[in-house]
Amino acid sequence: MRKFNIPVFYKSSIITRIKEHRNLIDPRKQDLSPTELDFGPVKFVIARHFGFCYGVQNAIEISYKTIEENPDKRIFLLSEIIHNPFVNEDLQFRGVNFIMKPSGEQIVPWEEITKDDIVLIPAFGTTVEIEEKLKSLGLQIEKYDTTCPFVERVWNRSAALGEKGYTIIIHGKYKHEETRATFSHSVLKSHSVIVLNIEEAKILGKIILGEIPSEKFYELFKEKYSKEFNPEIHLERIGVVNQTTMLASETAEIAEYFKSVMIEKYGIENLKYHFADTSDTLCYATYDNQEATLEMLKYPADFAVVVGGYNSSNTSHIVSLCKDKVKTYFISSEVKILSKEKILHFDLNLKQEVLTSNFIPQKDKVTILLTSGASCPDAIVEAVLRKLHSFFENTLNIDEVIEKIIVNH
């Protein structure tokens, strides 16, 4: 695995060290069991995989290297480099300006960008239209393109399928930067349509099977399909790709569902012509993090803490997995832990922070599940652990517990 040059302030003497040790004794990542840190009155059960993935590390390395090498140039980001507020705020502190909001709303007019400026493309990638706009301004984009290689793999797979006559079904949030980028690249070679979840997939499946009139397609999938899309023609041959931060299990479920639809309509003997296997487009990091979360959830606990940006898609899916099993608090940093009695956390349903009191149960031994999203620095996870640890009396020393675990392995 490639080593990235990540700023030291994003690393952790606890979390990063545990990860490095686990990778040393299990380089093939076959052991998904969490790490248990027992401090006496409080025990933390930490997921095997979480935090900066390959694509995030790549984007951060390019961003900070660009800042270091170009002290006299104006540096812009198309939008947030990743969905973590602390990383984005630090880049802004160092003089990087954002051209757009994640929603696509313009902040800096294109007219203010010159060929002497630098524009970084975020890890989510960008649309073909924006790529062309940057080139028309005389900007060099290849050197400053931080698009995740796994996102590009989805684009390449979509293009290959499109050339063979398949329509691309994209599992994603149609307003998300990555999905907008994937859709933009996908429609160059094929007709495309976006589905949010298995429920929307089943609606599309019923249109394919004729159970819902084809003319309803345009109403049900408004703003989610390519130009001149004809459901009676363009749903005869399909392949499913995904926004890489979605639940991998749901993408697999959606693909399997459409496979069954095509078997029902065309017969299993004609399946290969009508349905393309696209399982190779799933992001390994998203899959590993979600599988590690599920393994962590097998351990009895009083509550879980998930750390990450509130607009992070992959983090929100980790939260969803956790809250189905145990009381879960979604926080952006240790600052949201106001005291031993109160925590300010993000509610996925309400789409806002809520205050919960007495979140730590009064008992002799408290067990806390701990993980984060793929764009969350290890240093923030450490800060959360240390703050929670500080609320308990007569605890074992953190560094001594870490050392003992590493030595015993």
N, C-alpha and C positions, 0 to 999 in steps of 0.2 A: 504494500500500500504506500502510495506517495506521501511524503512528509511535506506539510505546508508551513510556511513562515507566518505564524499567527501572532499578533501582539501579545506580549506576556500578560498584560492585564486582563485578557480574556481567559487565561488558564487558571487552574486551581491546584493548590498543593494537596488537596484531598481528592476531588473528583477526577481530575486529569490523571493523578497517580494511580487511582483504582482502575481507571479505564486502561491505562498502559499495562498495568499488571495483568488484568484479565486477558488482554490481547496477547500478552507474552505467553501465558500458559494455555491459551485457547485461540491460536491464530486463525483457525478456520471458523471461529464463531459458532461452534456446534452446541456449546453449553449456554442455554438461554436463562439459566437460573440467576436470580438477582444476587447482589452482594448484601450481606447482613452486617450492619454495624451496631453492635450491642453495647450501649453505654450505661447499662444498669437500669435506671428508672425509665429510660427511653431507648427504643430500638428503631433504627431506620432500615428499611428494606428498599434498596436502590436498584432500579431496572438495569439489566445488562447493557442495553443500548439506548442512548439518548444523546441530545446535544449536537454540536456542529457536525453535519454530514460532509461528504466529499464536496458537493456543489457549493455549500455555504463556505467551507474553508477556502475553496478556490476563489470565490467572489471576494472574500475578505482579504486574502493575500494580494490579489490584483489591485484592489482599492487602495490599500495602505501603501503598496509599492508605488502606485501612481502618484499619490500625494507626496511621498518622499522624493521621487525623481523629478517632480515638476513644481518646485516651490514658487516659480514666477508665472505660472499659468492658472487661468480660471478653470476649475474642475466642476463638472456638473454630473448629476445622476439623473437618469430618465425618471426614476421614482425610487422608492425605498429599495436598498440593495438586497435586503432580506426582511422578513417580518419580525424584527426585534427592535423595540424602541431605543434601547441603549446603544446598539451598534449604529443605528441611523443618527441618533443624537450626537454620538462621538464624531462621526464623519462630518456632520454639519458644524460641529465645534471646530474642526480642522479646516473649515472653509469650503466644504463641498456643498453646492446648492442643488436642490431638487427641481427638475423641470416640470414634473407632473405629480399629482397625488396618485395613490394606488388605484383610484377609481378612473384615472385617465384625465381628470380635470387639469387644465393647463395652469401652471403657476408662473413660469418664466416664458414669455412669448418667444416663438422661434426666431423672430426678427432680432432678438438680443443675443443670439448665439452666433459666434463667428468661427471661421475655419481655424483660427489660432487657439480656440478653446478645446478642452477635452471633455467628452461625454461618455460616461460609463454606462453600459447596458447591464441591468441587474440580473441576478441569478435566475429569475423567472423567464428571462428572454424578453423579446419585444415583437411587435407585429412587423410584417413585411413593409407596410406603409411607413412606419416610423424609421425602419432601417433605410428605406429609400430617401426619406426626408433628411436624415443625417448625412447620407452620401451627397445629396444635392447641395448641402451646406459646405461641402469640401472637407468634412470631418473624417478622420481615420477611425473606423469603428472596430476593426478586427483585434487590434492590440488591447482595446479597452472593453471588450465584450466578455462579461463574466457569466454568460448563460450556462447553466448547469449542463454537463455532458449528458445526463440522463434525460433532461428535457429535450435536448437536441436529438437524442436517440428516438424519442417519440415522434418528433418531426420527420426524421428520416424514414421511419417505419410507415408513417402516414403517406409520405410521398411514394414509397415503393408500392404500397397497396393501391394508391390512386392510379398509378401507371398501369396497374393490372385490372382496373375497372371497378374496384371496390369503393363503396361509400364509407366514409369514416364516421363512426359514432364515438364522440368524445365524452368520457365520464368526467365531469368537472362542474365548477361553479362558473357560469357563463360571464360573470363580471370580474372574475379573478384575472390578474395580469397574465398568469401563465396560460390559462385557458384561452384568453383573447389572443395570445401569441400563437398558441398551438392551432387554433382555428384559422388564423390568418395564414399560417404556413400550409395547413392542410388543404384549404380551398384552392391553392395553386394547382393542385393535381387531381382533386376529387371533390365531389359534393360531400358536405359534412353537416352533422347535426349534433347538438350538445344535450346530454341528459344529466340531471343532477344526482339521481339516485335510482334505486331499484324500482321505486314506484313510477317514476317517469319512464324508465326502461319498459315497464309492463304496458304503459299506455302506448308507447311506440310499437311494442310487440303486437298489440291488438289492432293497430292500424295495418301492420304488415299482414296479419292474418285475416283482415277484412271485418273484424269484429267492431271496429270503429270506422266510420266513413273516412276515406282518405282526405276529403276536403277539410275535415276537422284538424288535420295536422297543422295547418298554418296558424290556427288560433291557439292550439295547445302548445306549440313550440315557437311562439312569436319571438323574434330576435335571436333565435337559437339555430337557424339553419342557413345554408349558403344560398346565394342568388339562384333563381330559376330552379329551385329544388322541386322535383316532382315525386311525391311519395309512392306513386304507382310504378315508377321506373327506377328511382334511385335507392329503393330499399330492397332490391332483388339480390344484391351482393353487398355484404357488409363486413366490417372489421371494427373491433372495439379498442380504442387507446384511452389513456387516462391523463388527467392532471396529476402529476406525480405525488402531490401531497394528499390526495384523497385516500380513504381507507382501501388498502390493497385487497382486503377480503371482499369488499363491496364491488370493486372493479371486476374481480374474478367471478362473483355471483352474477353480475350484469352480463359478462361475456358468456357465461354458462347458460344464462336464460335465453339470450339471443341465439345461441347454438341450438337450443331445444326448439325455438320458434322456427328456425330454418329447416330443422329436421321434420317438424310437423307439416310445414308448408310444401317442402320440396322432396322429402324423403332422405333417409340417411345415405343412400347411395349417391346423392348429388350434393352432399354437405360441403365438400371441399370447394366446389365451384361457388357456392352461395355464402360461405362463412370462412373467414380467415382467422387462424390462430394467432393471437397477438400477446400471449402471456409474457413474451420477452420484453415488453415495454414497461413492466412494473419496476418502480424504483427500488433498488435493494435496500437503501437506507430507510425509506418509509416502511417497507415490509419488515425489516429487522426491528425497528423501533416499536412497531405495533405488536409483533410477536413477543418481544421482550416484555412489553406492558402486560400482555395477557398472561405470561408466565409469572410476572410479579404479582398479579392479582390473585393467584392461587394461594398466596400467603395471607393468613388472617391478620387483619389490621384494624385500627380504630378509625383512621381516615387516610386519604391520599392527598398529596400536594403535587400539582403539576405546574411547572414554571415555564413561562414563555410569553410572547407577544399576543395580545388579545385578537389581532387580525391575522394570526398565523393559522392557516388551514390545517397543516399537519398536527399542530399542537391541539387545536380544537377537537380533532378526531381522537387524540390520546385521552383528552378529558372525557369525551363521550364514552370511550371504552371503560374508563375508571369509574365514572359515576353510575354506570349500570351495575357495579358490583359493591361499591363502598362510598361513603360520604367523601366528596372530592372538592378541594379548593384550588381554583385556577387563579394564579397570581403572576404578576409580571416581574416581581422582585421581592426581596426581604422587607422592603419599605412597607409593603402592604400588610405585613404582620405587625399590627399596631401595638399589641401587648400579648401577654399570656392569655388574656381573656377575649381579645377582639382581632378579627382578621377581615380585611377588605378584599373581596375576591370577585372575579368576573362570572356572571351568570350567562351561560350560552343561550338560554331561552329568552331572557329579558334583554340581552345584548347590552348589559350595563353592570357596573360594579355594585355589589351589595355587601352590607356589613353583617357579620355573624358574630354573636357573643358566645362565650364559653365553648369555643371550638375544640379545646383540649380537654378530654374527659378527666375527671378526678379519680384516678386509680393508681395502684402501685407500679404498674408497668404499662406504658403506652407504646404502641407500635405504629409507625408512620411509613406509608409508602411514598417514595420520592422519585420523580422523573421530570423530564422537560421535553420541549419541542426540539426540532432539528436546527433551529436558528438561535437557540439560547446558549450563551457562553457558560462554560463550566464554573467560572468565577461567581456567577449569580446563583447557581445551584448551591455552591459552597456557602455563600452568604445566607441563604435560606436555611441550610442545615445548621450552621453555627447559631443563628438566631433562635431557632426552635430548641436546640440543645441547651442554650443559655437559660431557658425557662425552668429547667429541672435541677433539683439539688442533688448533691452527692453523686454526680455523674463521673464516669471514667473519662480520662483525658483523650481528646479526639485523636491527636497525633499518635499516642501510644496504642490505641485500638487499631488504627490504620496500619501501623508498623507490625503489630502482632498478626494481623490478617495476611500481610504480604510475606512475612517470614514463615508462617505456617504452611503457605502454599509452595 
